[in-house]
């Protein structure tokens, strides 16, 4: 498994040369959220579709 730094470098390197800081930060933000989501799933911190539907309906 690659380190967070390696993954960030790979993602940034794949972006076009004229990319702005906002896009770089967004890509890194997405990586962070995906990693945290994967960790939560591994730890059993998840909800069912039915629970999610109830939560969304309450908004």
PDBQT receptor file of N, H, CA, C and O in Angstrom, charges set to zero:
ATOM      1  N   UNK A   1       0.851  -1.183   0.000  1.00  0.00    +0.000 N 
ATOM      2  CA  UNK A   1       0.000   0.000   0.000  1.00  0.00    +0.000 C 
ATOM      3  C   UNK A   1       0.888   1.235   0.000  1.00  0.00    +0.000 C 
ATOM      4  O   UNK A   1       1.844   1.340   0.768  1.00  0.00    +0.000 OA
ATOM      5  N   UNK A   2       0.547   2.163  -0.879  1.00  0.00    +0.000 N 
ATOM      6  H   UNK A   2      -0.230   2.078  -1.503  1.00  0.00    +0.000 HD
ATOM      7  CA  UNK A   2       1.371   3.353  -0.945  1.00  0.00    +0.000 C 
ATOM      8  C   UNK A   2       1.043   4.308   0.206  1.00  0.00    +0.000 C 
ATOM      9  O   UNK A   2      -0.071   4.317   0.728  1.00  0.00    +0.000 OA
ATOM     10  N   UNK A   3       2.018   5.092   0.576  1.00  0.00    +0.000 N 
ATOM     11  H   UNK A   3       2.923   5.085   0.152  1.00  0.00    +0.000 HD
ATOM     12  CA  UNK A   3       1.817   6.042   1.664  1.00  0.00    +0.000 C 
ATOM     13  C   UNK A   3       0.961   7.203   1.188  1.00  0.00    +0.000 C 
ATOM     14  O   UNK A   3       0.775   7.409  -0.011  1.00  0.00    +0.000 OA
ATOM     15  N   UNK A   4       0.453   7.946   2.134  1.00  0.00    +0.000 N 
ATOM     16  H   UNK A   4       0.604   7.779   3.109  1.00  0.00    +0.000 HD
ATOM     17  CA  UNK A   4      -0.356   9.116   1.797  1.00  0.00    +0.000 C 
ATOM     18  C   UNK A   4       0.448  10.101   0.949  1.00  0.00    +0.000 C 
ATOM     19  O   UNK A   4      -0.063  10.665  -0.018  1.00  0.00    +0.000 OA
ATOM     20  N   UNK A   5       1.701  10.296   1.321  1.00  0.00    +0.000 N 
ATOM     21  H   UNK A   5       2.116   9.838   2.107  1.00  0.00    +0.000 HD
ATOM     22  CA  UNK A   5       2.566  11.211   0.570  1.00  0.00    +0.000 C 
ATOM     23  C   UNK A   5       2.742  10.729  -0.873  1.00  0.00    +0.000 C 
ATOM     24  O   UNK A   5       2.664  11.525  -1.809  1.00  0.00    +0.000 OA
ATOM     25  N   UNK A   6       2.978   9.433  -1.050  1.00  0.00    +0.000 N 
ATOM     26  H   UNK A   6       3.041   8.786  -0.289  1.00  0.00    +0.000 HD
ATOM     27  CA  UNK A   6       3.145   8.884  -2.396  1.00  0.00    +0.000 C 
ATOM     28  C   UNK A   6       1.874   9.061  -3.221  1.00  0.00    +0.000 C 
ATOM     29  O   UNK A   6       1.926   9.413  -4.399  1.00  0.00    +0.000 OA
ATOM     30  N   UNK A   7       0.738   8.811  -2.583  1.00  0.00    +0.000 N 
ATOM     31  H   UNK A   7       0.696   8.525  -1.626  1.00  0.00    +0.000 HD
ATOM     32  CA  UNK A   7      -0.541   8.963  -3.280  1.00  0.00    +0.000 C 
ATOM     33  C   UNK A   7      -0.773  10.418  -3.672  1.00  0.00    +0.000 C 
ATOM     34  O   UNK A   7      -1.226  10.692  -4.784  1.00  0.00    +0.000 OA
ATOM     35  N   UNK A   8      -0.468  11.354  -2.777  1.00  0.00    +0.000 N 
ATOM     36  H   UNK A   8      -0.100  11.132  -1.874  1.00  0.00    +0.000 HD
ATOM     37  CA  UNK A   8      -0.641  12.777  -3.065  1.00  0.00    +0.000 C 
ATOM     38  C   UNK A   8       0.258  13.207  -4.218  1.00  0.00    +0.000 C 
ATOM     39  O   UNK A   8      -0.181  13.929  -5.113  1.00  0.00    +0.000 OA
ATOM     40  N   UNK A   9       1.499  12.770  -4.201  1.00  0.00    +0.000 N 
ATOM     41  H   UNK A   9       1.855  12.183  -3.474  1.00  0.00    +0.000 HD
ATOM     42  CA  UNK A   9       2.438  13.115  -5.272  1.00  0.00    +0.000 C 
ATOM     43  C   UNK A   9       1.951  12.569  -6.609  1.00  0.00    +0.000 C 
ATOM     44  O   UNK A   9       2.031  13.253  -7.629  1.00  0.00    +0.000 OA
ATOM     45  N   UNK A  10       1.449  11.342  -6.605  1.00  0.00    +0.000 N 
ATOM     46  H   UNK A  10       1.384  10.786  -5.776  1.00  0.00    +0.000 HD
ATOM     47  CA  UNK A  10       0.946  10.728  -7.835  1.00  0.00    +0.000 C 
ATOM     48  C   UNK A  10      -0.247  11.509  -8.385  1.00  0.00    +0.000 C 
ATOM     49  O   UNK A  10      -0.327  11.768  -9.586  1.00  0.00    +0.000 OA
ATOM     50  N   UNK A  11      -1.171  11.883  -7.498  1.00  0.00    +0.000 N 
ATOM     51  H   UNK A  11      -1.105  11.673  -6.522  1.00  0.00    +0.000 HD
ATOM     52  CA  UNK A  11      -2.353  12.631  -7.937  1.00  0.00    +0.000 C 
ATOM     53  C   UNK A  11      -1.956  14.000  -8.472  1.00  0.00    +0.000 C 
ATOM     54  O   UNK A  11      -2.426  14.411  -9.533  1.00  0.00    +0.000 OA
ATOM     55  N   UNK A  12      -1.102  14.704  -7.751  1.00  0.00    +0.000 N 
ATOM     56  H   UNK A  12      -0.720  14.370  -6.889  1.00  0.00    +0.000 HD
ATOM     57  CA  UNK A  12      -0.677  16.035  -8.190  1.00  0.00    +0.000 C 
ATOM     58  C   UNK A  12       0.089  15.950  -9.507  1.00  0.00    +0.000 C 
ATOM     59  O   UNK A  12      -0.081  16.802 -10.380  1.00  0.00    +0.000 OA
ATOM     60  N   UNK A  13       0.914  14.948  -9.652  1.00  0.00    +0.000 N 
ATOM     61  H   UNK A  13       1.053  14.256  -8.943  1.00  0.00    +0.000 HD
ATOM     62  CA  UNK A  13       1.694  14.789 -10.887  1.00  0.00    +0.000 C 
ATOM     63  C   UNK A  13       0.811  14.540 -12.098  1.00  0.00    +0.000 C 
ATOM     64  O   UNK A  13       1.180  14.891 -13.219  1.00  0.00    +0.000 OA
ATOM     65  N   UNK A  14      -0.350  13.939 -11.882  1.00  0.00    +0.000 N 
ATOM     66  H   UNK A  14      -0.649  13.654 -10.972  1.00  0.00    +0.000 HD
ATOM     67  CA  UNK A  14      -1.250  13.630 -12.993  1.00  0.00    +0.000 C 
ATOM     68  C   UNK A  14      -2.067  14.848 -13.431  1.00  0.00    +0.000 C 
ATOM     69  O   UNK A  14      -2.703  14.819 -14.484  1.00  0.00    +0.000 OA
ATOM     70  N   UNK A  15      -2.052  15.901 -12.640  1.00  0.00    +0.000 N 
ATOM     71  H   UNK A  15      -1.535  15.925 -11.784  1.00  0.00    +0.000 HD
ATOM     72  CA  UNK A  15      -2.818  17.101 -12.985  1.00  0.00    +0.000 C 
ATOM     73  C   UNK A  15      -2.092  17.901 -14.071  1.00  0.00    +0.000 C 
ATOM     74  O   UNK A  15      -0.874  17.798 -14.214  1.00  0.00    +0.000 OA
ATOM     75  N   UNK A  16      -2.848  18.699 -14.834  1.00  0.00    +0.000 N 
ATOM     76  H   UNK A  16      -3.838  18.782 -14.718  1.00  0.00    +0.000 HD
ATOM     77  CA  UNK A  16      -2.203  19.518 -15.873  1.00  0.00    +0.000 C 
ATOM     78  C   UNK A  16      -1.273  20.564 -15.257  1.00  0.00    +0.000 C 
ATOM     79  O   UNK A  16      -1.435  20.937 -14.095  1.00  0.00    +0.000 OA
ATOM     80  N   UNK A  17      -0.320  21.025 -16.023  1.00  0.00    +0.000 N 
ATOM     81  H   UNK A  17      -0.189  20.722 -16.967  1.00  0.00    +0.000 HD
ATOM     82  CA  UNK A  17       0.666  21.990 -15.548  1.00  0.00    +0.000 C 
ATOM     83  C   UNK A  17       0.038  23.312 -15.108  1.00  0.00    +0.000 C 
ATOM     84  O   UNK A  17       0.572  23.990 -14.230  1.00  0.00    +0.000 OA
ATOM     85  N   UNK A  18      -1.074  23.673 -15.702  1.00  0.00    +0.000 N 
ATOM     86  H   UNK A  18      -1.508  23.122 -16.414  1.00  0.00    +0.000 HD
ATOM     87  CA  UNK A  18      -1.693  24.959 -15.374  1.00  0.00    +0.000 C 
ATOM     88  C   UNK A  18      -2.775  24.863 -14.292  1.00  0.00    +0.000 C 
ATOM     89  O   UNK A  18      -3.604  25.763 -14.157  1.00  0.00    +0.000 OA
ATOM     90  N   UNK A  19      -2.762  23.775 -13.527  1.00  0.00    +0.000 N 
ATOM     91  H   UNK A  19      -2.088  23.044 -13.637  1.00  0.00    +0.000 HD
ATOM     92  CA  UNK A  19      -3.751  23.576 -12.465  1.00  0.00    +0.000 C 
ATOM     93  C   UNK A  19      -3.596  24.654 -11.387  1.00  0.00    +0.000 C 
ATOM     94  O   UNK A  19      -2.487  25.095 -11.087  1.00  0.00    +0.000 OA
ATOM     95  N   UNK A  20      -4.715  25.062 -10.818  1.00  0.00    +0.000 N 
ATOM     96  H   UNK A  20      -5.616  24.703 -11.061  1.00  0.00    +0.000 HD
ATOM     97  CA  UNK A  20      -4.627  26.063  -9.758  1.00  0.00    +0.000 C 
ATOM     98  C   UNK A  20      -4.633  25.377  -8.383  1.00  0.00    +0.000 C 
ATOM     99  O   UNK A  20      -4.934  24.190  -8.262  1.00  0.00    +0.000 OA
ATOM    100  N   UNK A  21      -4.297  26.151  -7.367  1.00  0.00    +0.000 N 
ATOM    101  H   UNK A  21      -4.053  27.116  -7.465  1.00  0.00    +0.000 HD
ATOM    102  CA  UNK A  21      -4.167  25.620  -6.014  1.00  0.00    +0.000 C 
ATOM    103  C   UNK A  21      -5.492  25.047  -5.514  1.00  0.00    +0.000 C 
ATOM    104  O   UNK A  21      -5.505  24.051  -4.790  1.00  0.00    +0.000 OA
ATOM    105  N   UNK A  22      -6.590  25.666  -5.893  1.00  0.00    +0.000 N 
ATOM    106  H   UNK A  22      -6.579  26.475  -6.481  1.00  0.00    +0.000 HD
ATOM    107  CA  UNK A  22      -7.900  25.193  -5.456  1.00  0.00    +0.000 C 
ATOM    108  C   UNK A  22      -8.160  23.760  -5.925  1.00  0.00    +0.000 C 
ATOM    109  O   UNK A  22      -8.659  22.933  -5.162  1.00  0.00    +0.000 OA
ATOM    110  N   UNK A  23      -7.824  23.476  -7.163  1.00  0.00    +0.000 N 
ATOM    111  H   UNK A  23      -7.418  24.148  -7.783  1.00  0.00    +0.000 HD
ATOM    112  CA  UNK A  23      -8.025  22.124  -7.707  1.00  0.00    +0.000 C 
ATOM    113  C   UNK A  23      -7.105  21.115  -7.015  1.00  0.00    +0.000 C 
ATOM    114  O   UNK A  23      -7.523  19.994  -6.727  1.00  0.00    +0.000 OA
ATOM    115  N   UNK A  24      -5.870  21.502  -6.752  1.00  0.00    +0.000 N 
ATOM    116  H   UNK A  24      -5.530  22.412  -6.986  1.00  0.00    +0.000 HD
ATOM    117  CA  UNK A  24      -4.938  20.621  -6.047  1.00  0.00    +0.000 C 
ATOM    118  C   UNK A  24      -5.486  20.294  -4.659  1.00  0.00    +0.000 C 
ATOM    119  O   UNK A  24      -5.498  19.137  -4.238  1.00  0.00    +0.000 OA
ATOM    120  N   UNK A  25      -5.935  21.321  -3.968  1.00  0.00    +0.000 N 
ATOM    121  H   UNK A  25      -5.926  22.260  -4.311  1.00  0.00    +0.000 HD
ATOM    122  CA  UNK A  25      -6.458  21.126  -2.617  1.00  0.00    +0.000 C 
ATOM    123  C   UNK A  25      -7.713  20.258  -2.639  1.00  0.00    +0.000 C 
ATOM    124  O   UNK A  25      -7.905  19.425  -1.752  1.00  0.00    +0.000 OA
ATOM    125  N   UNK A  26      -8.567  20.444  -3.640  1.00  0.00    +0.000 N 
ATOM    126  H   UNK A  26      -8.411  21.120  -4.360  1.00  0.00    +0.000 HD
ATOM    127  CA  UNK A  26      -9.778  19.632  -3.753  1.00  0.00    +0.000 C 
ATOM    128  C   UNK A  26      -9.425  18.156  -3.960  1.00  0.00    +0.000 C 
ATOM    129  O   UNK A  26     -10.005  17.280  -3.319  1.00  0.00    +0.000 OA
ATOM    130  N   UNK A  27      -8.487  17.890  -4.841  1.00  0.00    +0.000 N 
ATOM    131  H   UNK A  27      -8.015  18.601  -5.361  1.00  0.00    +0.000 HD
ATOM    132  CA  UNK A  27      -8.086  16.500  -5.094  1.00  0.00    +0.000 C 
ATOM    133  C   UNK A  27      -7.544  15.854  -3.818  1.00  0.00    +0.000 C 
ATOM    134  O   UNK A  27      -7.867  14.704  -3.518  1.00  0.00    +0.000 OA
ATOM    135  N   UNK A  28      -6.726  16.587  -3.073  1.00  0.00    +0.000 N 
ATOM    136  H   UNK A  28      -6.464  17.521  -3.317  1.00  0.00    +0.000 HD
ATOM    137  CA  UNK A  28      -6.181  16.055  -1.824  1.00  0.00    +0.000 C 
ATOM    138  C   UNK A  28      -7.274  15.866  -0.778  1.00  0.00    +0.000 C 
ATOM    139  O   UNK A  28      -7.226  14.916   0.003  1.00  0.00    +0.000 OA
ATOM    140  N   UNK A  29      -8.255  16.761  -0.756  1.00  0.00    +0.000 N 
ATOM    141  H   UNK A  29      -8.294  17.533  -1.391  1.00  0.00    +0.000 HD
ATOM    142  CA  UNK A  29      -9.395  16.640   0.145  1.00  0.00    +0.000 C 
ATOM    143  C   UNK A  29     -10.166  15.353  -0.141  1.00  0.00    +0.000 C 
ATOM    144  O   UNK A  29     -10.544  14.632   0.782  1.00  0.00    +0.000 OA
ATOM    145  N   UNK A  30     -10.396  15.069  -1.420  1.00  0.00    +0.000 N 
ATOM    146  H   UNK A  30     -10.089  15.654  -2.170  1.00  0.00    +0.000 HD
ATOM    147  CA  UNK A  30     -11.126  13.864  -1.806  1.00  0.00    +0.000 C 
ATOM    148  C   UNK A  30     -10.357  12.620  -1.365  1.00  0.00    +0.000 C 
ATOM    149  O   UNK A  30     -10.950  11.679  -0.836  1.00  0.00    +0.000 OA
ATOM    150  N   UNK A  31      -9.055  12.609  -1.578  1.00  0.00    +0.000 N 
ATOM    151  H   UNK A  31      -8.573  13.373  -2.007  1.00  0.00    +0.000 HD
ATOM    152  CA  UNK A  31      -8.237  11.471  -1.142  1.00  0.00    +0.000 C 
ATOM    153  C   UNK A  31      -8.401  11.261   0.358  1.00  0.00    +0.000 C 
ATOM    154  O   UNK A  31      -8.576  10.131   0.813  1.00  0.00    +0.000 OA
ATOM    155  N   UNK A  32      -8.346  12.340   1.124  1.00  0.00    +0.000 N 
ATOM    156  H   UNK A  32      -8.205  13.258   0.755  1.00  0.00    +0.000 HD
ATOM    157  CA  UNK A  32      -8.486  12.252   2.577  1.00  0.00    +0.000 C 
ATOM    158  C   UNK A  32      -9.838  11.665   2.959  1.00  0.00    +0.000 C 
ATOM    159  O   UNK A  32      -9.902  10.783   3.816  1.00  0.00    +0.000 OA
ATOM    160  N   UNK A  33     -10.916  12.133   2.345  1.00  0.00    +0.000 N 
ATOM    161  H   UNK A  33     -10.864  12.850   1.649  1.00  0.00    +0.000 HD
ATOM    162  CA  UNK A  33     -12.255  11.646   2.678  1.00  0.00    +0.000 C 
ATOM    163  C   UNK A  33     -12.424  10.179   2.304  1.00  0.00    +0.000 C 
ATOM    164  O   UNK A  33     -13.037   9.420   3.053  1.00  0.00    +0.000 OA
ATOM    165  N   UNK A  34     -11.892   9.773   1.163  1.00  0.00    +0.000 N 
ATOM    166  H   UNK A  34     -11.394  10.390   0.554  1.00  0.00    +0.000 HD
ATOM    167  CA  UNK A  34     -11.986   8.367   0.750  1.00  0.00    +0.000 C 
ATOM    168  C   UNK A  34     -11.227   7.484   1.733  1.00  0.00    +0.000 C 
ATOM    169  O   UNK A  34     -11.740   6.448   2.156  1.00  0.00    +0.000 OA
ATOM    170  N   UNK A  35     -10.018   7.880   2.100  1.00  0.00    +0.000 N 
ATOM    171  H   UNK A  35      -9.602   8.722   1.757  1.00  0.00    +0.000 HD
ATOM    172  CA  UNK A  35      -9.233   7.098   3.063  1.00  0.00    +0.000 C 
ATOM    173  C   UNK A  35      -9.957   6.981   4.401  1.00  0.00    +0.000 C 
ATOM    174  O   UNK A  35      -9.991   5.903   4.995  1.00  0.00    +0.000 OA
ATOM    175  N   UNK A  36     -10.535   8.081   4.878  1.00  0.00    +0.000 N 
ATOM    176  H   UNK A  36     -10.507   8.956   4.396  1.00  0.00    +0.000 HD
ATOM    177  CA  UNK A  36     -11.264   8.049   6.146  1.00  0.00    +0.000 C 
ATOM    178  C   UNK A  36     -12.496   7.156   6.043  1.00  0.00    +0.000 C 
ATOM    179  O   UNK A  36     -12.829   6.443   6.989  1.00  0.00    +0.000 OA
ATOM    180  N   UNK A  37     -13.167   7.193   4.905  1.00  0.00    +0.000 N 
ATOM    181  H   UNK A  37     -12.896   7.772   4.136  1.00  0.00    +0.000 HD
ATOM    182  CA  UNK A  37     -14.322   6.330   4.685  1.00  0.00    +0.000 C 
ATOM    183  C   UNK A  37     -13.944   4.858   4.675  1.00  0.00    +0.000 C 
ATOM    184  O   UNK A  37     -14.641   4.028   5.258  1.00  0.00    +0.000 OA
ATOM    185  N   UNK A  38     -12.843   4.536   4.015  1.00  0.00    +0.000 N 
ATOM    186  H   UNK A  38     -12.276   5.210   3.542  1.00  0.00    +0.000 HD
ATOM    187  CA  UNK A  38     -12.367   3.154   3.978  1.00  0.00    +0.000 C 
ATOM    188  C   UNK A  38     -12.006   2.672   5.385  1.00  0.00    +0.000 C 
ATOM    189  O   UNK A  38     -12.296   1.532   5.749  1.00  0.00    +0.000 OA
ATOM    190  N   UNK A  39     -11.373   3.542   6.172  1.00  0.00    +0.000 N 
ATOM    191  H   UNK A  39     -11.137   4.468   5.876  1.00  0.00    +0.000 HD
ATOM    192  CA  UNK A  39     -11.005   3.186   7.540  1.00  0.00    +0.000 C 
ATOM    193  C   UNK A  39     -12.253   2.950   8.389  1.00  0.00    +0.000 C 
ATOM    194  O   UNK A  39     -12.306   2.006   9.178  1.00  0.00    +0.000 OA
ATOM    195  N   UNK A  40     -13.250   3.806   8.224  1.00  0.00    +0.000 N 
ATOM    196  H   UNK A  40     -13.207   4.573   7.583  1.00  0.00    +0.000 HD
ATOM    197  CA  UNK A  40     -14.496   3.662   8.979  1.00  0.00    +0.000 C 
ATOM    198  C   UNK A  40     -15.176   2.337   8.648  1.00  0.00    +0.000 C 
ATOM    199  O   UNK A  40     -15.695   1.662   9.537  1.00  0.00    +0.000 OA
ATOM    200  N   UNK A  41     -15.172   1.968   7.373  1.00  0.00    +0.000 N 
ATOM    201  H   UNK A  41     -14.751   2.516   6.651  1.00  0.00    +0.000 HD
ATOM    202  CA  UNK A  41     -15.772   0.693   6.965  1.00  0.00    +0.000 C 
ATOM    203  C   UNK A  41     -15.027  -0.471   7.607  1.00  0.00    +0.000 C 
ATOM    204  O   UNK A  41     -15.648  -1.405   8.116  1.00  0.00    +0.000 OA
ATOM    205  N   UNK A  42     -13.698  -0.417   7.584  1.00  0.00    +0.000 N 
ATOM    206  H   UNK A  42     -13.193   0.341   7.171  1.00  0.00    +0.000 HD
ATOM    207  CA  UNK A  42     -12.891  -1.477   8.204  1.00  0.00    +0.000 C 
ATOM    208  C   UNK A  42     -13.186  -1.610   9.689  1.00  0.00    +0.000 C 
ATOM    209  O   UNK A  42     -13.132  -2.708  10.244  1.00  0.00    +0.000 OA
ATOM    210  N   UNK A  43     -13.502  -0.477  10.338  1.00  0.00    +0.000 N 
ATOM    211  H   UNK A  43     -13.546   0.414   9.888  1.00  0.00    +0.000 HD
ATOM    212  CA  UNK A  43     -13.787  -0.474  11.770  1.00  0.00    +0.000 C 
ATOM    213  C   UNK A  43     -15.256  -0.771  12.069  1.00  0.00    +0.000 C 
ATOM    214  O   UNK A  43     -15.675  -0.747  13.226  1.00  0.00    +0.000 OA
ATOM    215  N   UNK A  44     -16.033  -1.050  11.028  1.00  0.00    +0.000 N 
ATOM    216  H   UNK A  44     -15.692  -1.070  10.088  1.00  0.00    +0.000 HD
ATOM    217  CA  UNK A  44     -17.431  -1.387  11.214  1.00  0.00    +0.000 C 
ATOM    218  C   UNK A  44     -18.331  -0.191  11.458  1.00  0.00    +0.000 C 
ATOM    219  O   UNK A  44     -19.475  -0.348  11.885  1.00  0.00    +0.000 OA
ATOM    220  N   UNK A  45     -17.825   0.996  11.192  1.00  0.00    +0.000 N 
ATOM    221  H   UNK A  45     -16.896   1.123  10.845  1.00  0.00    +0.000 HD
ATOM    222  CA  UNK A  45     -18.603   2.226  11.390  1.00  0.00    +0.000 C 
ATOM    223  C   UNK A  45     -19.346   2.555  10.103  1.00  0.00    +0.000 C 
ATOM    224  O   UNK A  45     -18.903   3.376   9.301  1.00  0.00    +0.000 OA
ATOM    225  N   UNK A  46     -20.470   1.906   9.929  1.00  0.00    +0.000 N 
ATOM    226  H   UNK A  46     -20.830   1.239  10.581  1.00  0.00    +0.000 HD
ATOM    227  CA  UNK A  46     -21.259   2.144   8.725  1.00  0.00    +0.000 C 
ATOM    228  C   UNK A  46     -22.729   2.014   9.075  1.00  0.00    +0.000 C 
ATOM    229  O   UNK A  46     -23.083   1.477  10.124  1.00  0.00    +0.000 OA
ATOM    230  N   UNK A  47     -23.592   2.515   8.179  1.00  0.00    +0.000 N 
ATOM    231  H   UNK A  47     -23.305   2.952   7.327  1.00  0.00    +0.000 HD
ATOM    232  CA  UNK A  47     -25.025   2.404   8.378  1.00  0.00    +0.000 C 
ATOM    233  C   UNK A  47     -25.639   1.757   7.149  1.00  0.00    +0.000 C 
ATOM    234  O   UNK A  47     -25.053   1.764   6.066  1.00  0.00    +0.000 OA
ATOM    235  N   UNK A  48     -26.823   1.200   7.332  1.00  0.00    +0.000 N 
ATOM    236  H   UNK A  48     -27.299   1.195   8.211  1.00  0.00    +0.000 HD
ATOM    237  CA  UNK A  48     -27.508   0.544   6.215  1.00  0.00    +0.000 C 
ATOM    238  C   UNK A  48     -28.151   1.599   5.304  1.00  0.00    +0.000 C 
ATOM    239  O   UNK A  48     -28.265   2.770   5.665  1.00  0.00    +0.000 OA
ATOM    240  N   UNK A  49     -28.557   1.158   4.144  1.00  0.00    +0.000 N 
ATOM    241  H   UNK A  49     -28.465   0.207   3.851  1.00  0.00    +0.000 HD
ATOM    242  CA  UNK A  49     -29.246   2.032   3.196  1.00  0.00    +0.000 C 
ATOM    243  C   UNK A  49     -30.540   2.544   3.820  1.00  0.00    +0.000 C 
ATOM    244  O   UNK A  49     -30.895   3.711   3.656  1.00  0.00    +0.000 OA
ATOM    245  N   UNK A  50     -31.238   1.674   4.530  1.00  0.00    +0.000 N 
ATOM    246  H   UNK A  50     -30.950   0.726   4.663  1.00  0.00    +0.000 HD
ATOM    247  CA  UNK A  50     -32.491   2.068   5.164  1.00  0.00    +0.000 C 
ATOM    248  C   UNK A  50     -32.256   3.180   6.189  1.00  0.00    +0.000 C 
ATOM    249  O   UNK A  50     -33.018   4.145   6.251  1.00  0.00    +0.000 OA
ATOM    250  N   UNK A  51     -31.196   3.040   6.994  1.00  0.00    +0.000 N 
ATOM    251  H   UNK A  51     -30.576   2.256   6.943  1.00  0.00    +0.000 HD
ATOM    252  CA  UNK A  51     -30.871   4.068   7.972  1.00  0.00    +0.000 C 
ATOM    253  C   UNK A  51     -30.518   5.389   7.281  1.00  0.00    +0.000 C 
ATOM    254  O   UNK A  51     -30.907   6.463   7.741  1.00  0.00    +0.000 OA
ATOM    255  N   UNK A  52     -29.787   5.296   6.189  1.00  0.00    +0.000 N 
ATOM    256  H   UNK A  52     -29.471   4.424   5.816  1.00  0.00    +0.000 HD
ATOM    257  CA  UNK A  52     -29.414   6.488   5.442  1.00  0.00    +0.000 C 
ATOM    258  C   UNK A  52     -30.639   7.187   4.869  1.00  0.00    +0.000 C 
ATOM    259  O   UNK A  52     -30.743   8.412   4.925  1.00  0.00    +0.000 OA
ATOM    260  N   UNK A  53     -31.559   6.412   4.323  1.00  0.00    +0.000 N 
ATOM    261  H   UNK A  53     -31.474   5.417   4.278  1.00  0.00    +0.000 HD
ATOM    262  CA  UNK A  53     -32.789   6.990   3.763  1.00  0.00    +0.000 C 
ATOM    263  C   UNK A  53     -33.574   7.727   4.845  1.00  0.00    +0.000 C 
ATOM    264  O   UNK A  53     -34.088   8.819   4.602  1.00  0.00    +0.000 OA
ATOM    265  N   UNK A  54     -33.668   7.136   6.039  1.00  0.00    +0.000 N 
ATOM    266  H   UNK A  54     -33.250   6.249   6.236  1.00  0.00    +0.000 HD
ATOM    267  CA  UNK A  54     -34.374   7.785   7.146  1.00  0.00    +0.000 C 
ATOM    268  C   UNK A  54     -33.685   9.089   7.529  1.00  0.00    +0.000 C 
ATOM    269  O   UNK A  54     -34.340  10.099   7.786  1.00  0.00    +0.000 OA
ATOM    270  N   UNK A  55     -32.371   9.053   7.563  1.00  0.00    +0.000 N 
ATOM    271  H   UNK A  55     -31.839   8.232   7.354  1.00  0.00    +0.000 HD
ATOM    272  CA  UNK A  55     -31.604  10.254   7.923  1.00  0.00    +0.000 C 
ATOM    273  C   UNK A  55     -31.800  11.357   6.895  1.00  0.00    +0.000 C 
ATOM    274  O   UNK A  55     -32.032  12.510   7.257  1.00  0.00    +0.000 OA
ATOM    275  N   UNK A  56     -31.710  11.013   5.625  1.00  0.00    +0.000 N 
ATOM    276  H   UNK A  56     -31.522  10.076   5.331  1.00  0.00    +0.000 HD
ATOM    277  CA  UNK A  56     -31.876  11.995   4.562  1.00  0.00    +0.000 C 
ATOM    278  C   UNK A  56     -33.307  12.541   4.563  1.00  0.00    +0.000 C 
ATOM    279  O   UNK A  56     -33.515  13.731   4.327  1.00  0.00    +0.000 OA
ATOM    280  N   UNK A  57     -34.276  11.690   4.823  1.00  0.00    +0.000 N 
ATOM    281  H   UNK A  57     -34.107  10.724   5.014  1.00  0.00    +0.000 HD
ATOM    282  CA  UNK A  57     -35.678  12.139   4.842  1.00  0.00    +0.000 C 
ATOM    283  C   UNK A  57     -35.922  13.157   5.952  1.00  0.00    +0.000 C 
ATOM    284  O   UNK A  57     -36.816  13.995   5.838  1.00  0.00    +0.000 OA
ATOM    285  N   UNK A  58     -35.140  13.091   7.017  1.00  0.00    +0.000 N 
ATOM    286  H   UNK A  58     -34.413  12.411   7.110  1.00  0.00    +0.000 HD
ATOM    287  CA  UNK A  58     -35.320  14.028   8.135  1.00  0.00    +0.000 C 
ATOM    288  C   UNK A  58     -34.737  15.413   7.847  1.00  0.00    +0.000 C 
ATOM    289  O   UNK A  58     -34.959  16.343   8.622  1.00  0.00    +0.000 OA
ATOM    290  N   UNK A  59     -34.007  15.563   6.760  1.00  0.00    +0.000 N 
ATOM    291  H   UNK A  59     -33.827  14.807   6.130  1.00  0.00    +0.000 HD
ATOM    292  CA  UNK A  59     -33.425  16.856   6.416  1.00  0.00    +0.000 C 
ATOM    293  C   UNK A  59     -34.513  17.715   5.914  1.00  0.00    +0.000 C 
ATOM    294  O   UNK A  59     -34.274  18.868   5.556  1.00  0.00    +0.000 OA
TER     295      UNK A  59
